[in-house]
Amino acid sequence: MTDGDSGDRVRKTAGEPVARREDEALLTGRAEYTDDLDRPGTVHLVFVRSDHGHARIEGIDTEAAAELEGVLGAYTWADLEASESPCVLSISSSALDCEPPGHPVLARDRVRYQGQPIAAVVAEDRYIARDAAEAVEIEYEPLEAVVDPVGATDDGAPTIFEEAPDNVALTAELGDRGETDRAFEAADRVVDIELVNNRLISSAIEPRAALASYDPAERRFTVEMTSQSPHGHRRDLSHTLGVPERELRVIAPRVGGGFGHKGHHHPGEAMAAWAARELERPVKWVATRSGNYLEGAHGRDHVTRGELAVDDDGSLRGLRVETHAGVGGYGLGGGPAMPGWYGRLLSSQYEIPAIHCETRAVFTNTAPVHSYRGAGRPEAIYVTERLVDVAARELGIDPVELRRRNQLPSDAFPHETPVGSEYDSGDYARALEAALDAVSYDDLRAEIDAEREGRDDELPQTLRGVGVANYVESTGGGFESGVVRVHPDGGVTVSAGTHSHGQGHGTTYAQLVADVLELPMAEIDVHEGDTDRVPKGTGTFGSRSTITGGNAVVESAEMVLEKARRVAAHELEANPDELAYESGEFRLEGDAERTIPFADVASAAYGRGLPDGVEPGLEATTFYEPDGTAYTFGTHVAVVSIDSRTGELEIERYVAVDDCGERINPTIVEGQVHGGVAQGLGQARYEEAVYDDDGTLLTDSLETYAVPRAEDLPEIETDATVTPSPRNPLGVKGIGEAGTIAAPPALVNAVVDALEPVSVDHVDMPLTDERLWRAIHGEPSTE
């Protein structure tokens, strides 16, 4: 980029692959994460967690723990209750069929999942605190547990909450049941499938953590924590502690990944804040990996039966879906309500005239379930994309051809689906054809078919297949704040209510503001994650940040530029509409000598003698909300081979073609696609949270819960089409979760295609080598 003071034009950066500015500190170890933080007098908090999935608490003895040298407190629910703080994490129950109690910070008289916090110990260091936690004795009366969301609704299943005697938190319907039934009656045939969308555990590089301080003179908390939504956590802590929001400051420093579970309120940060006020000492809590697995919010956990009505010519007539979604032993915030709207993307990219989806959100004796990267979109697209492949096999039509026949055309937008989504813009066929061209689909299909035709009756050693998945992703939502403040020296500070924990906002927002103000990016600083620096914010989740935060900071920058124009006109003794602005300098049209640099305008804005009606200072605050949802889309293709002797799966090719509208920084977009695909393949190939029948989590560490390593992933080939969204000025759509949506159906479709010669029509995720071997050889599953 050229320097604006040199007389050369400052080059626009939006759309350019500008290198991320955040990475040097992250890669050289100079970035400060929550566990790096320390304050004078800091003490450490450790939880005592339930050993049982479901049990009554008959007694808790903390005496031995409290007597250990260095222990400052050993707390139970009785202590919290005596403090007159609510100490209960609120649940959004307005949409539910029942009103179950919120999650207590420490268990009252009953535990409903293994790992639920029962007691908390605070000590001078974390090692003493751990020793003290082990000294706490708890007497249980074990109760019958239920971990399967379908089994939890059976007659005779143990009741988890008296308020929900059938364990159903929510029953929700989308679409028109009668119209869908009629579509099925009129169709030539119906195909069906039963699916499990495996339960996942967020495995961010940094577990959740908090460092809480309390200033009794100011009557004010400061909580530094791993958060995707600092303002949201301030609100939630306000409710849990029973204090006004103005008495809370939440700071989110560098956060090592979020993926949804750092967007919700948990007992850890609440207990740390409560103890900080109790002890008048900074209290630090850092979850262990196993503790995070036991109590951190899980994701997915859907059991679904889907039916697709089709005509013999391949026309899709109707879609009918019934889902049981596990929501865990307690509701966290809006977690129990989320399954009620997951079906709004069941149309995927297709014209499906009638859809009906019925979902039951079900309490089980498992860790609470909330949003995990994608939050409902991967579950919906997985159902539809698997059913389309099942229908293609039933009809003897190539799966790609069936998709082509039913894709919405580019002139069909805006398009309202039968389940209430209104797609903004799209050119689905272009992305599909680009992905197919990348793998030479027709040649590849012919090659695989020829291999099958040429085999004898013996099982071939190598089974090959190709899978395609189209997807649509709803992105954006809600409002966001953006502040642009110009300092007297001309430097610019940008603040937004979002939070970057890998997304690269410090680069993207700087690009956007630098382009509006025509200044070098070096003059733009970006700050997020502090509720005292930003008036209000919604946070980072749901692929929303550039749509909401990006447009907010641009709008604020434009307001700043207009005010600067008025100040510059005053300084140049001209009318504002007579001024041109280029590369950080105002000039009078037709008079090259009468100019004023942006930095001088900034200085004048903080001085005296401003024009009438112009207040001192040069900054603007915007609360931006888009006109509607922006729908990202794309096509992913996986090519696989399976060793029939061992079940070993190799992903030979993986191609992702995505369309997120205008791309502010293509490199960052590509990185988000790579990360999403890695997590999507992780679900499809390796990851699954497994409980035994009594509610014990069997996958409670990285030794037993498999996440993909770099060597396990294929080269991810990316490409893009660009279809701007008409619903926000930047024309952008979100991209952060696209890979988690498209990768599972793409890989499962490829594997099932590879297994077609052995008449296997479905394999549930994760596609472990053993599971594939058993499918190939007709061996029963051990699960």
Stockholm file with secondary structure:
# STOCKHOLM 1.0

chainA/1-783         MTDGDSGDRVRKTAGEPVARREDEALLTGRAEYTDDLDRPGTVHLVFVRSDHGHARIEGIDTEAAAELEGVLGAYTWADLEASESPCVLSISSSALDCEPPGHPVLARDRVRYQGQPIAAVVAEDRYIARDAAEAVEIEYEPLEAVVDPVGATDDGAPTIFEEAPDNVALTAELGDRGETDRAFEAADRVVDIELVNNRLISSAIEPRAALASYDPAERRFTVEMTSQSPHGHRRDLSHTLGVPERELRVIAPRVGGGFGHKGHHHPGEAMAAWAARELERPVKWVATRSGNYLEGAHGRDHVTRGELAVDDDGSLRGLRVETHAGVGGYGLGGGPAMPGWYGRLLSSQYEIPAIHCETRAVFTNTAPVHSYRGAGRPEAIYVTERLVDVAARELGIDPVELRRRNQLPSDAFPHETPVGSEYDSGDYARALEAALDAVSYDDLRAEIDAEREGRDDELPQTLRGVGVANYVESTGGGFESGVVRVHPDGGVTVSAGTHSHGQGHGTTYAQLVADVLELPMAEIDVHEGDTDRVPKGTGTFGSRSTITGGNAVVESAEMVLEKARRVAAHELEANPDELAYESGEFRLEGDAERTIPFADVASAAYGRGLPDGVEPGLEATTFYEPDGTAYTFGTHVAVVSIDSRTGELEIERYVAVDDCGERINPTIVEGQVHGGVAQGLGQARYEEAVYDDDGTLLTDSLETYAVPRAEDLPEIETDATVTPSPRNPLGVKGIGEAGTIAAPPALVNAVVDALEPVSVDHVDMPLTDERLWRAIHGEPSTE
#=GR chainA/1-783 SS CCCGGGTSCCCCCTTSCCCCSSHHHHHTTCSCBGGGCCCTTCEEEEEEECSSSSEEEEEEECHHHHTSTTEEEEECHHHHHHTTCCCEECBCCTTSSSCCCCEESSCSSEECSTTCEEEEEEESSHHHHHHHHHHCEEEEEECCCCCCTTGGGSTTCCCSBTTBTTSEEEEEEEECHHHHHHHHHHSSEEEEEEEEECCEECCCSSCCEEEEEEETTTTEEEEEECCSCHHHHHHHHHHHHTCCGGGEEEECCBCSCCTTTTSSCCHHHHHHHHHHHHHTSCEEEECCHHHHHHHSCEECCEEEEEEEEECTTSCEEEEEEEEEEEEESSCCBTGGGGGGGGGGGTTTTBCCSEEEEEEEEEECSSCCBCCCTTTTHHHHHHHHHHHHHHHHHHHTCCHHHHHHHHBCCTTSCSEECTTSCEECCCCHHHHHHHHHHHTTHHHHHHHHHHHHHTCCSSCCSEEEEEEEEEEEEEECCSCEEEEEEECTTSCEEEEESSCCSSSCHHHHHHHHHHHHHTCCGGGEEEECSBTTTSSCCCCSCTTCHIIIIIHHHHHHHHHHHHHHHHHHHHHHTSCGGGEEEETTEEEETTEEEEEEEHHHHHHHHTSSCCCTTCCSSCEEEEEECCSSCEEEEEEEEEEEEEETTTCCEEEEEEEEEEECBSCSCHHHHHHHHHHHHHHHHHHHHTCCCCBCTTSCBSCCSTTTSCCCCGGGSCCEEEEECCCCCTTSTTCBCCCTTHHHHHHHHHHHHHHHHHTGGGTCCCCCSSCCHHHHHHHHHTCCCCC
#=GC SS_cons         CCCGGGTSCCCCCTTSCCCCSSHHHHHTTCSCBGGGCCCTTCEEEEEEECSSSSEEEEEEECHHHHTSTTEEEEECHHHHHHTTCCCEECBCCTTSSSCCCCEESSCSSEECSTTCEEEEEEESSHHHHHHHHHHCEEEEEECCCCCCTTGGGSTTCCCSBTTBTTSEEEEEEEECHHHHHHHHHHSSEEEEEEEEECCEECCCSSCCEEEEEEETTTTEEEEEECCSCHHHHHHHHHHHHTCCGGGEEEECCBCSCCTTTTSSCCHHHHHHHHHHHHHTSCEEEECCHHHHHHHSCEECCEEEEEEEEECTTSCEEEEEEEEEEEEESSCCBTGGGGGGGGGGGTTTTBCCSEEEEEEEEEECSSCCBCCCTTTTHHHHHHHHHHHHHHHHHHHTCCHHHHHHHHBCCTTSCSEECTTSCEECCCCHHHHHHHHHHHTTHHHHHHHHHHHHHTCCSSCCSEEEEEEEEEEEEEECCSCEEEEEEECTTSCEEEEESSCCSSSCHHHHHHHHHHHHHTCCGGGEEEECSBTTTSSCCCCSCTTCHIIIIIHHHHHHHHHHHHHHHHHHHHHHTSCGGGEEEETTEEEETTEEEEEEEHHHHHHHHTSSCCCTTCCSSCEEEEEECCSSCEEEEEEEEEEEEEETTTCCEEEEEEEEEEECBSCSCHHHHHHHHHHHHHHHHHHHHTCCCCBCTTSCBSCCSTTTSCCCCGGGSCCEEEEECCCCCTTSTTCBCCCTTHHHHHHHHHHHHHHHHHTGGGTCCCCCSSCCHHHHHHHHHTCCCCC
//
